């Protein structure tokens, strides 16, 4: 069915599996609406005959994501599902089978498949319920159990870059210290330009995604963060490349990307004695360090670019050490505290009887 809606045309088709009309979309011309209606009717199939491979192909083509990196990630995430269930009909895929498969998969793959089935249900391609929903899988703790570096450890880690990378060492050392004290995401570091650096602030305007495309930072908004003295000093020790706009570049002066970061980072972390340490842990250091300086989670969230008022800082990133917490508690009681009074036995006994 095609319905005129102002200057555009809305399209819906009847789905026999759900016995309901399914909304296809809105199109600027009647011709485009007719083509969309024909295509929707052509690919309409009863869910009992739809296979896992057909569902995956439909989902990737008819539910595209705006970001190219997200499209690529979803494509990779579905590879295991397409291999294991490509020829399986959806009617044969029950919750027990889904849970057994999910236990053997990375959580990111399971989330992608769950989202695909949710869209299939909404599109009338599956009657529901979602076999991949409510599986009660053990959730990974991720960064919640990380023990953040201390300031002297971050300095020692950065200094390893001088040993490992020779002439390029000062540049990568500065990048480590900058990432730790400013708390930027890797993609934001890759896209940082010299004009974004002010005397004591940094403007985060853009980020480089996994496909090499520049885009807005996460959450879709620019932000201004502080430039702490250790990060500012680290930049001062580096001679900038004036032939490119980027603050941090490769040995050849090219813009950094994830593969080049991995190439430079792995030998540094190995020399430091933490061969499995993720570069993202430097952001964890930033959150914890700021909290231990006495900033509120909401303040730290501003620096990290979160929009939740500090909830994620406390749940995931910020884990101040217990020793530091005890020291702050002691300092809080060091002034205006009356000495403890000893109480003699019987001194508080009243003169009256019971």
RODO-2510 file (C-alpha; in nm, 4 decimals, decimal comma):
residues 354
     n   res          X          Y          Z
     1     x     0,0000     0,0000     0,0000
     2     x     0,1218     0,3493    -0,0880
     3     x    -0,0094     0,6481     0,1069
     4     x     0,0669     1,0113     0,0265
     5     x     0,2128     1,1925     0,3260
     6     x     0,2600     1,5602     0,2525
     7     x     0,5268     1,5869    -0,0171
     8     x     0,6343     1,2232     0,0172
     9     x     0,4904     0,8727    -0,0130
    10     x     0,4680     0,6120     0,2619
    11     x     0,4870     0,2418     0,1829
    12     x     0,3635    -0,0589     0,3808
    13     x     0,3090    -0,4220     0,2816
    14     x     0,0999    -0,7020     0,4298
    15     x     0,2993    -0,9757     0,6008
    16     x     0,1188    -1,3126     0,6171
    17     x     0,3501    -1,4427     0,8942
    18     x     0,2349    -1,1777     1,1392
    19     x    -0,0988    -1,1037     0,9700
    20     x    -0,0150    -0,7347     0,9983
    21     x     0,0981    -0,4551     0,7758
    22     x     0,4709    -0,3909     0,7889
    23     x     0,6024    -0,0384     0,7408
    24     x     0,8648    -0,0126     0,4650
    25     x     0,9518     0,3578     0,4640
    26     x     0,8894     0,7040     0,3219
    27     x     1,0032     0,8042    -0,0283
    28     x     1,0181     1,1400    -0,2097
    29     x     0,8448     1,0233    -0,5317
    30     x     0,5658     0,7808    -0,6161
    31     x     0,7963     0,5978    -0,8542
    32     x     1,0481     0,5270    -0,5782
    33     x     0,7632     0,4228    -0,3502
    34     x     0,6342     0,1739    -0,6098
    35     x     0,9835     0,0262    -0,6515
    36     x     1,0192    -0,0070    -0,2750
    37     x     0,6786    -0,1743    -0,2513
    38     x     0,7701    -0,4255    -0,5234
    39     x     1,1033    -0,5008    -0,3564
    40     x     0,9410    -0,5463    -0,0159
    41     x     0,6792    -0,7789    -0,1606
    42     x     0,9425    -0,9731    -0,3546
    43     x     1,1612    -1,0419    -0,0519
    44     x     0,8627    -1,1150     0,1742
    45     x     0,8855    -1,4769     0,2788
    46     x     0,7239    -1,6823     0,5508
    47     x     0,9615    -1,7099     0,8460
    48     x     0,9478    -2,0920     0,8504
    49     x     1,1259    -2,0966     0,5132
    50     x     1,3791    -1,8226     0,5926
    51     x     1,7337    -1,9444     0,6612
    52     x     1,9998    -1,7881     0,8803
    53     x     2,2038    -1,6815     0,5757
    54     x     1,9004    -1,5164     0,4148
    55     x     1,8176    -1,3319     0,7361
    56     x     2,1747    -1,2068     0,7766
    57     x     2,1860    -1,0836     0,4169
    58     x     1,8529    -0,9048     0,4541
    59     x     1,9561    -0,7435     0,7813
    60     x     2,2875    -0,6098     0,6530
    61     x     2,1280    -0,4660     0,3391
    62     x     1,8010    -0,3316     0,4791
    63     x     1,9185    -0,2110     0,8193
    64     x     2,2433    -0,0339     0,7323
    65     x     2,4243     0,1718     0,9963
    66     x     2,5372     0,5259     0,9241
    67     x     2,9016     0,4731     1,0220
    68     x     3,1146     0,2615     0,7887
    69     x     3,3094     0,1231     1,0830
    70     x     2,9858     0,0005     1,2436
    71     x     2,8770    -0,1656     0,9190
    72     x     3,2102    -0,3456     0,9014
    73     x     3,1911    -0,4543     1,2658
    74     x     2,8424    -0,5989     1,2212
    75     x     2,9516    -0,7846     0,9096
    76     x     3,2397    -0,9448     1,0993
    77     x     3,0191    -1,0154     1,4013
    78     x     2,7751    -1,2173     1,1882
    79     x     3,0383    -1,4393     1,0277
    80     x     3,0142    -1,7077     1,2955
    81     x     2,6335    -1,7091     1,2825
    82     x     2,6340    -1,7392     0,9026
    83     x     2,8842    -2,0251     0,9176
    84     x     2,6981    -2,2226     1,1841
    85     x     2,3360    -2,1417     1,0947
    86     x     2,3532    -2,0324     0,7314
    87     x     2,1460    -2,3273     0,6069
    88     x     1,9327    -2,3581     0,9221
    89     x     1,5712    -2,2458     0,8975
    90     x     1,4677    -1,9936     1,1593
    91     x     1,1846    -2,2246     1,2687
    92     x     1,4490    -2,4794     1,3751
    93     x     1,6508    -2,2356     1,5821
    94     x     1,5325    -2,2543     1,9424
    95     x     1,6555    -2,0923     2,2637
    96     x     1,8534    -2,3984     2,3807
    97     x     2,0481    -2,4066     2,0545
    98     x     2,0960    -2,0312     2,0651
    99     x     2,2348    -2,0396     2,4187
   100     x     2,4771    -2,3233     2,3456
   101     x     2,6104    -2,1272     2,0472
   102     x     2,6268    -1,7984     2,2383
   103     x     2,8426    -1,9544     2,5119
   104     x     3,1136    -2,0198     2,2524
   105     x     3,1054    -1,6706     2,0992
   106     x     3,2408    -1,3273     2,1908
   107     x     2,9731    -1,1123     2,3521
   108     x     2,9940    -0,8615     2,0667
   109     x     2,8893    -1,1325     1,8195
   110     x     2,5954    -1,2372     2,0373
   111     x     2,4787    -0,8754     2,0720
   112     x     2,4825    -0,8324     1,6937
   113     x     2,2768    -1,1489     1,6377
   114     x     2,0323    -1,0471     1,9113
   115     x     1,9856    -0,7079     1,7424
   116     x     1,9335    -0,8784     1,4065
   117     x     1,6533    -1,0976     1,5447
   118     x     1,4913    -0,7982     1,7155
   119     x     1,4756    -0,6210     1,3805
   120     x     1,3468    -0,9371     1,2137
   121     x     1,0627    -0,9540     1,4672
   122     x     0,9813    -0,5855     1,4172
   123     x     0,9838    -0,6368     1,0386
   124     x     0,7487    -0,9336     1,0591
   125     x     1,0123    -1,1841     0,9424
   126     x     0,9987    -1,3746     1,2718
   127     x     0,6995    -1,4152     1,5061
   128     x     0,9126    -1,4001     1,8204
   129     x     1,0218    -1,4422     2,0853
   130     x     1,3886    -1,3672     2,0128
   131     x     1,5830    -1,6932     2,0714
   132     x     1,8948    -1,4904     2,1560
   133     x     1,7290    -1,2715     2,4200
   134     x     1,7372    -1,3404     2,7929
   135     x     2,0042    -1,6107     2,7721
   136     x     2,1434    -1,5219     3,1175
   137     x     2,5010    -1,5331     2,9979
   138     x     2,7750    -1,4423     3,2395
   139     x     2,8656    -1,0838     3,1620
   140     x     3,2356    -1,0025     3,1199
   141     x     3,3648    -0,7493     3,3705
   142     x     3,5734    -0,5762     3,1061
   143     x     3,7675    -0,2873     3,2561
   144     x     3,5976    -0,3038     3,5966
   145     x     3,8782    -0,5117     3,7494
   146     x     4,1675    -0,3181     3,6006
   147     x     4,4236    -0,1799     3,8421
   148     x     4,5130     0,1620     3,7077
   149     x     4,8735     0,2700     3,6720
   150     x     5,0116     0,5170     3,9208
   151     x     5,1735     0,8396     3,8051
   152     x     5,5295     0,7095     3,8459
   153     x     5,4352     0,3895     3,6599
   154     x     5,2907     0,5885     3,3705
   155     x     5,6147     0,7868     3,3539
   156     x     5,8210     0,4672     3,3533
   157     x     5,6001     0,3208     3,0784
   158     x     5,6409     0,6309     2,8639
   159     x     6,0178     0,6320     2,9148
   160     x     6,0342     0,2802     2,7694
   161     x     5,9442     0,4367     2,4344
   162     x     6,2827     0,6129     2,4381
   163     x     6,4589     0,2781     2,4780
   164     x     6,2522     0,0933     2,2204
   165     x     6,1971     0,3415     1,9376
   166     x     6,5159     0,5461     1,9113
   167     x     6,4620     0,8741     1,7262
   168     x     6,0888     0,8159     1,7213
   169     x     6,0919     0,7520     2,0959
   170     x     6,0193     1,1121     2,2101
   171     x     5,7118     1,1295     1,9856
   172     x     5,5620     0,8048     2,1117
   173     x     5,6593     0,8886     2,4691
   174     x     5,4671     1,2152     2,4378
   175     x     5,1686     1,0296     2,2959
   176     x     5,1598     0,7905     2,5928
   177     x     5,1775     1,0738     2,8472
   178     x     4,9245     1,2813     2,6535
   179     x     4,6812     0,9876     2,6333
   180     x     4,7240     0,9175     3,0039
   181     x     4,6828     1,2690     3,1392
   182     x     4,4282     1,4033     2,8892
   183     x     4,2263     1,0825     2,8558
   184     x     4,1496     1,0862     2,4848
   185     x     4,0279     0,7845     2,2916
   186     x     4,2764     0,6478     2,0331
   187     x     4,0679     0,7721     1,7399
   188     x     4,0638     1,1207     1,8934
   189     x     4,4426     1,1127     1,9301
   190     x     4,4813     1,0134     1,5650
   191     x     4,2652     1,3072     1,4507
   192     x     4,4153     1,5705     1,6820
   193     x     4,5607     1,8713     1,4985
   194     x     4,8088     2,1315     1,6205
   195     x     4,5440     2,4018     1,5946
   196     x     4,3371     2,2068     1,8504
   197     x     4,5983     2,2686     2,1215
   198     x     4,5659     2,5795     2,3368
   199     x     4,7814     2,6905     2,6291
   200     x     4,5959     2,4835     2,8878
   201     x     4,3091     2,3303     2,6884
   202     x     4,2512     2,0886     2,4021
   203     x     3,9592     2,1066     2,1599
   204     x     3,8330     1,7632     2,0563
   205     x     3,6638     1,8228     1,7217
   206     x     3,6924     1,4920     1,5408
   207     x     3,7876     1,1259     1,5560
   208     x     3,9336     0,8786     1,3074
   209     x     3,7258     0,5609     1,2766
   210     x     3,8397     0,2110     1,1838
   211     x     3,7878     0,2740     0,8112
   212     x     4,0102     0,5830     0,8099
   213     x     3,7220     0,8304     0,7955
   214     x     3,7130     1,1464     1,0058
   215     x     3,3906     1,1936     1,1987
   216     x     3,2533     1,3671     1,5064
   217     x     3,3801     1,2379     1,8416
   218     x     3,1772     0,9750     2,0229
   219     x     2,8362     1,1090     2,1310
   220     x     2,8455     1,3328     1,8232
   221     x     2,9661     1,6514     1,9897
   222     x     3,2839     1,8490     2,0223
   223     x     3,4284     1,9145     2,3658
   224     x     3,7009     2,1152     2,5326
   225     x     3,9209     1,9388     2,7898
   226     x     4,2033     2,0523     3,0115
   227     x     4,5702     2,0052     2,9182
   228     x     4,7499     1,9078     3,2405
   229     x     5,1114     2,0251     3,2852
   230     x     5,2674     1,6756     3,2364
   231     x     5,0937     1,6409     2,8992
   232     x     5,1873     1,9956     2,7984
   233     x     5,5519     1,9320     2,8898
   234     x     5,5545     1,6077     2,6931
   235     x     5,4406     1,7947     2,3818
   236     x     5,7100     2,0576     2,4349
   237     x     5,9745     1,7864     2,4098
   238     x     5,8660     1,6922     2,0572
   239     x     5,9605     1,8744     1,7376
   240     x     5,6350     1,9027     1,5381
   241     x     5,6058     1,8003     1,1735
   242     x     5,5046     2,1188     0,9973
   243     x     5,4226     1,9425     0,6693
   244     x     5,1159     1,7735     0,8226
   245     x     4,8458     1,9081     1,0573
   246     x     4,8452     1,6137     1,2961
   247     x     4,9971     1,6323     1,6438
   248     x     5,0988     1,2659     1,6509
   249     x     5,2280     1,0934     1,3379
   250     x     5,4183     0,7787     1,2363
   251     x     5,7938     0,7668     1,1810
   252     x     5,7320     0,8691     0,8204
   253     x     5,5065     1,1570     0,9132
   254     x     5,1794     0,9869     0,8201
   255     x     4,8603     1,0022     1,0192
   256     x     4,8430     0,7359     1,2889
   257     x     4,5862     0,4586     1,2645
   258     x     4,5053     0,1516     1,4720
   259     x     4,7571    -0,0819     1,2980
   260     x     5,0424     0,1656     1,3380
   261     x     4,9510     0,2303     1,7009
   262     x     4,9634    -0,1457     1,7628
   263     x     5,3028    -0,1674     1,5898
   264     x     5,4561     0,1000     1,8151
   265     x     5,2705     0,0074     2,1336
   266     x     5,3430    -0,3661     2,1598
   267     x     5,7223    -0,3456     2,2121
   268     x     5,6809    -0,0638     2,4652
   269     x     5,4345    -0,2524     2,6836
   270     x     5,6514    -0,5659     2,6580
   271     x     5,9604    -0,3730     2,7716
   272     x     5,7543    -0,2339     3,0603
   273     x     5,6670    -0,5877     3,1703
   274     x     5,2957    -0,5718     3,0803
   275     x     5,2819    -0,7527     2,7411
   276     x     4,9015    -0,7776     2,7441
   277     x     4,8305    -0,4201     2,8527
   278     x     4,5793    -0,2437     2,6284
   279     x     4,6493     0,1130     2,5155
   280     x     4,2996     0,1996     2,6337
   281     x     4,4183     0,1484     2,9924
   282     x     4,5792     0,4924     2,9681
   283     x     4,2284     0,6353     2,9633
   284     x     4,1585     0,4302     3,2742
   285     x     4,4613     0,5949     3,4365
   286     x     4,3242     0,9388     3,3520
   287     x     3,9879     0,8738     3,5186
   288     x     4,1409     0,7216     3,8297
   289     x     4,4095     0,9884     3,8593
   290     x     4,1544     1,2702     3,8407
   291     x     3,9344     1,1044     4,1021
   292     x     4,2318     1,0660     4,3345
   293     x     4,3064     1,4355     4,2909
   294     x     3,9636     1,4979     4,4420
   295     x     3,7554     1,5723     4,1312
   296     x     3,3971     1,4515     4,1229
   297     x     3,2849     1,1761     3,8826
   298     x     3,0822     1,4402     3,6967
   299     x     3,3968     1,6506     3,6454
   300     x     3,5899     1,3489     3,5214
   301     x     3,3056     1,2644     3,2813
   302     x     3,3483     1,6067     3,1186
   303     x     3,7167     1,5358     3,0579
   304     x     3,6479     1,1899     2,9137
   305     x     3,3591     1,3018     2,6953
   306     x     3,0800     1,1126     2,8712
   307     x     2,7283     1,2522     2,8842
   308     x     2,5943     1,0491     3,1770
   309     x     2,6999     1,2800     3,4593
   310     x     2,9724     1,0453     3,5842
   311     x     2,7881     0,7121     3,6126
   312     x     3,0215     0,5301     3,3727
   313     x     3,3272     0,6781     3,5416
   314     x     3,2364     0,5171     3,8710
   315     x     3,1112     0,1861     3,7280
   316     x     3,3859     0,1189     3,4749
   317     x     3,6819     0,3542     3,4727
   318     x     3,7322     0,5170     3,8086
   319     x     3,8683     0,2942     4,0813
   320     x     4,0706     0,5073     4,3223
   321     x     4,3081     0,3054     4,5386
   322     x     4,2010     0,2271     4,8947
   323     x     4,5318     0,3689     5,0250
   324     x     4,4626     0,7025     4,8570
   325     x     4,1091     0,7035     4,9938
   326     x     4,2327     0,6434     5,3480
   327     x     4,4853     0,9262     5,3183
   328     x     4,2105     1,1673     5,2095
   329     x     3,9925     1,0556     5,4989
   330     x     4,2760     1,1162     5,7438
   331     x     4,3409     1,4637     5,6049
   332     x     3,9721     1,5446     5,6357
   333     x     3,9915     1,4891     6,0114
   334     x     4,3297     1,6432     6,0811
   335     x     4,1887     1,9855     6,1770
   336     x     3,9320     2,0899     6,4341
   337     x     3,9182     1,7463     6,5901
   338     x     3,8882     1,7167     6,9676
   339     x     4,1116     1,4550     7,1357
   340     x     3,9511     1,1342     7,2477
   341     x     3,8489     1,1379     7,6160
   342     x     3,9047     0,8372     7,8375
   343     x     3,6053     0,7399     8,0464
   344     x     3,6642     0,5985     8,3944
   345     x     3,4592     0,3031     8,5067
   346     x     3,1573     0,4221     8,6978
   347     x     3,1970     0,7869     8,5936
   348     x     2,8770     0,7747     8,3940
   349     x     2,6726     0,5945     8,6574
   350     x     2,3810     0,8125     8,7620
   351     x     2,3113     0,9058     9,1258
   352     x     1,9583     0,7790     9,1140
   353     x     1,8476     0,4198     9,1316
   354     x     1,6567     0,2280     8,8796
***
